[in-house]
């Protein structure tokens, strides 16, 4: 397997990582989150064209293995388990989520969010997730919260999500790792 830096079709992602890490670090500071204290489940990409998603998919397949592909909200979502984890600030992340483009257009093509696991299951999840954030962060202009429960066709393990964004970068919390969710599809 190759390292992401060795794959020409991923040069834009390699070059985008410093921008993402800077935005993520600044946003985490604004939220009073110490990222080093969390388990980062995965990092996610956003793109506008299927040709870009196809190029990234081909590149990621040279750096890792396709763990899963499922349809969520009418578009394919691919999960790649990387041979060499990515360094994302204080985090080491070995799972990349590649959603194909949908209806929504994002302001930037490249790295868009990370997802952090808060153990404890679905019961009381949203309260636990909100408790991670400083009170002033919840009322800061420009910061938006969104609760959702995206679900793949065969998923049996509910994995609610709390997303916090400033429009540039997003941090999401959920109670289960995507590897556990994928394993639930096979039960």
Secondary structure as UniProt FT lines:
FT   HELIX           4..6
FT   HELIX           8..10
FT   HELIX           11..31
FT   HELIX           35..37
FT   STRAND          39..46
FT   HELIX           50..60
FT   TURN            61..63
FT   STRAND          64..72
FT   TURN            73..74
FT   STRAND          75..88
FT   TURN            89..90
FT   STRAND          91..99
FT   STRAND          110..117
FT   TURN            123..124
FT   HELIX           125..131
FT   HELIX           135..138
FT   TURN            141..142
FT   STRAND          144..148
FT   TURN            153..154
FT   STRAND          161..165
FT   STRAND          170..174
FT   HELIX           178..185
//
